[in-house]
Amino acid sequence: MYAVIKHGGKQYKVNVGDVLDLDRIEGVEPKQTIEINEVLLVNNDNDTKIGTPLVDGAKVVLEVIGNYRGKKVIIFKKRRRKDSKKKRGFRRDYTKVRVKEIVA
């Protein structure tokens, strides 16, 4: 059984037991459970439900593992022959979650 969920403007295909890195979810602690109600598709072994745009009554239960920051990305802009340059860094915040249950 798998489902396609929408979170943070992105879509994720999830199975029970999968570990996902989602964009930071504010106000959650490790071991806390959260529910995602934006389920676009649910596939059982013998039947597929496709939402228009969401599947009615479907949800995915996630367990929060923790919050962390991703690798640093360096943004470097230089204008040649002008002695002008700009260097910036960026680190995205993530929440690591495990899929506990898919309710269809």
Helices and strands as residue ranges (DSSP letters): E 2-7, E 10-15, E 19-23, E 33-36, E 39-43, E 48-50, E 59-69, E 73-79, E 84-90, E 93-103
